[in-house]
Amino acid sequence: MAAAGKILAYAALGLFTLVTVYPLAWLFINSFKTTNEFQMNMLGLPVDWTVDNYVGAWKIGEFDRLIGNSLLYTIGATIGITVFSLQAGFAFAKIKSKATPLIYGSLILGILLTIQSLMVPLFLEVTILDKLLGDLLRSIGLYGGREFKLFHNTRFGVLLIYIGSALPVGIYLSTAFIKGIPDAIIEAAQIDGAGYYRIFWSIILRMSAPIAVTMCILNIPGLWNEFALINILVSDAGLKSLPLGIFKFSGSLSSDYGKQFAALVIGMFPMLAFYVAFRKQITAGVAAGAMKG
């Protein structure tokens, strides 16, 4: 029975691997075919391997700019989510007050909200805020332009929305983890004259490395691949991220399959490289965060 169970387990893992890897391998192989060759030979290997699709896709899609924007959004938002979540988690876990349960519960309710339910309210909010702030600054003579932009169609606005939308989960994880840090450590630091600010940056942040890594792992893929929010927050071509750029690129070259496949491979490569480069840290961070939390 044990042997049969192992065989079934390995068979299931093999089937799962095949279902996962085959589409990626098919996409990668066909990215080296011309459109004519792909239409005649969709399943076989290329007769003449060519990198022209990658060169053309990179130039037409301006992927250097798209990747740069995605890196900025992903890294900036990940740092913001991690730091703000740990700060809030420290406050909720170790700094007690009568308002703590109410504030904590209000923030955690954000976990129940879906991205789809936030799209229209967020769009209206950033648009109205820009208009109100623009009118205010004009009235006191600090701004003379026609259209004021701080939240809508700006990198700052994208980062702010990304960080805010991920904070409920981050605060929940951080609070649960930091509750496990002994109070005696914090009390000893306070006896030595350390305030909450120094305690956080010198003690809590270092001891929370496992959950910080876990939050990074959870957020980086989602931020890199995020499409719905940035599609409503950004209209300027110079601010678009890689997923949004690939979508626009595919629409403009709907019949050029080779370049479309090459664009998709380019979009997948950074995340694949991330997992390959940090696979040990990812495994250790998730395991440590799960055990401590």
N, C-alpha and C positions, 0 to 999 in steps of 0.2 A: 504493500500500500504506500509506503514511504517513497519507494522508487517511482511508482506511478504518479504520485503527487509531484515529485521533482520534474518528471517528464512533462506533465501538464503545465507546471509553472514555467519551465524553460520554453515550451511551445508558445505559451501566451506572451512571454517576453519577446520571443522571436517575431511573433506576428505583430506585436505593438511596434517593435523596431522597424519592421518592414513597412508598415503603414505610415510611420513617421518619416523614415529616411527616403523612401522611394520618390515621393513628390519633390523633395529637395534635390535629389540626384537627377531626376528628370528635368527639372527647371535648370539646373546648372549645365547639364549636357546640351540642352537645346539653346542655351544662350550663346553657344559657339557656332550655331547654324545660321545661314541666311534665311530670310523669310520663305523663299522659294523652296529651299531644301527642307525646311521644317514642314511645309504643307505636303511635300511628297514623302517625307520620312519622319514621322512624329515620334517613333519609338526607338529607332536605331541610333547608333553613334554617328556623329558628323563625318561626312566624307572628307571635307576640307575644313579643318578647324580654323576659325578666324576670330580675332579679337576686335574686329571692326565694330561689332555691336557695342562693346564696352566703350571704345573711344567715342563713337557717335553719341551714345547715351550720356556719357559724362559731359560732353560739350553742349549738347542740346538741352539737357536737363539742368545744367549748371550745378552739378552735384557737390562741387567743392563748397559752394555757398550753403546749400541745403544741409550738408553734413555739419558744417560749422554752426549753423543755427541749432540743429538738433543736439549737438554736443553742449552748446551753451544752455539750452533749456533743460536738458537732462541733468547735467552736472550741477547747474545752479539750483534747480528745484530739489534735487536729491540732498544737497548740502543743507538747504533751508528746511526741508521736511525733517531731516535727522536732528539738526540742532534745536529747532523750535519744539519738536516732539519731546526730546529729552529734557529740555528746560521745563516744559509744561508737566511732563511726567514726574520730574523731581518735585515740583511745587505740589502736585496733587498727592504724591506718595509720602512726602516728608514734612510739608509745611501745612499744618492743620488749621482750619478755620471753619466757622459755621457755614460759610458760603461755598466751601470746597465741594461737597456732594452735588449741590445744585449746578455749579459751573461745570463740573466734570460731566455730569449727566447730560447737560445741554450740548456740550461739545461731542460727546460720544454718539448722540442721536444722529449726527451727520453720517455715521456708518450706514444708516438705513436709506440714505438718499442715493439715487442712481445718477450717472452722468446725464442720461437722457432727460431726467426731470429737472436738471440744473441748467440746461443749455439756454432756454429762452429767458429765464430770470437773470442769468449771468450776463447775457447779451444786453438786455435792457438796463441792467445795473451799471455796467461799465459805460454804456452810451450816455445815460443820464448823469452819471458822476462827472464824466468829461465835460458835459455841457454846463453843469452847475459850477464846477471849478473854473471853467473858462470865463463864465459870466462874472464870477466873483473877482477873479484876477484882473479882468478888464475894468471892473467898477472901481478898483483901487489903483489902477494905472500900472500894474505889474506885467501885463500881457497885452500886446497890441495886434496879435495875429488874428486870422479869421477863424481857424478851427484849432481848438486846444485838444491835445491828445496826451493822456497820461496812462490810461488803462486800456482803451480800445486801440487796436492796431499798433501796439508797442511791445517790445520785449519785456519791459517791466510788468505790463499787464498780464502777459502770458505766464511769467514766473510767479506772479502773485496768485493767480487762479490755480496753477498747478500745485503750489505749496498749500494753499488753503483747502483744496479738495482732498488732499491726502492726509491732512493733519488728524482727523478723527481716528483713523486706524493707527497712525503713528503714536498718538497720545495714549491710546488704549494699551498698545504693546509696551511703551516706555514706562507707563505707570505700573503695570503688572511686574515688569522686570525690576524696577528701582525699589519697589516694596520689599524685595528680597535682600536688599543691601542692609546690613545691620545698622540699627540706629546708633550703636556705640561708636561707630567710625565717625559719624557726623557730630556726635556729642563731643568726642575727643578733639575734633578740629575746631569746634566752637570754643572749647576751653582754651585752646591755643590762640584764640583771637580771630579765627577765620570767620568771615561773613558768608551769607548764602552764595554770593557771586563767586567767591574764591573756592568754596566747597564744591560748587558745580564744576568749574573748569579744572580744578586740581584733583578732585576725587571722583565725583559722580561720572563725569565724561569718560574717564579712563576705565572705570569699573564697568561701564555700560557698553564697552566695545562690542561684545557679542550681539547685543540687540541692535546696535547701530549698524553692524554689518548686515544683520537680517533685514532691517528696514531698507538698506541700500539695495539688497538683492530683490526685495519685493517691488521696489519703486522703479528701478532703472529700466527694466524691460517695458513696463507700462508707459513710462514717460517717453521713452524712445519711440514707441509705436503709437503714441496717442494721436488721434485724428479728429475726433468729434469736437472737442473744445477749441482747438486751435483753428479749426475750419470756420468757426463763427467769430473768433477773436481777432483774426488776422486776414487782411485782404491785400496788403502790400507784398509783392513778390519777393522783396528783399528780406522779409521776416518769416517766410514759410519754412516749415520743418521738412525733414526728409519724407515722411509718409504723405504729407499733403502735396509735396512736389512730385512724388511718384504718381499719385492719383491724377494730377493735372497732366503729367507727362504721358501717362497711358491713354488718357482721353484724346490728346492731340496726335498720337501715333497709334491709333487703334488697329491699323492693318500691318504695322511693322513689328511682327512678333519677336524677332531677334533682339531688337533694341529694348522691347518691353521686358523680356526675360533677363537681359543684362541689367536693366535698371532694378529689377526685383532682387537679383543676386547682390548688387551693390548695396541695396538697402538692408539685406540680411547679414552681410559680412561683419559689420561692427559688433552686433550682438553676439554672433558666433565667436568672434575673436575674444570678446569679453568673457564668455563662459569658458573658453579654452584656456585663456591666460590666468583666470582666477578661480578655476574649478576647485582647487584645494581649499582656498579661503572661503568659497561659497559653501562647500560642504561642512567645514568646521564651524562657520558662523551660524548656519541654520541649525546644526545640531546643538551648539552651545546655547543659542537663543531659545530653542524649544525646551531644553532641559531646565534652564534657569527660569524661563517664564512659566 
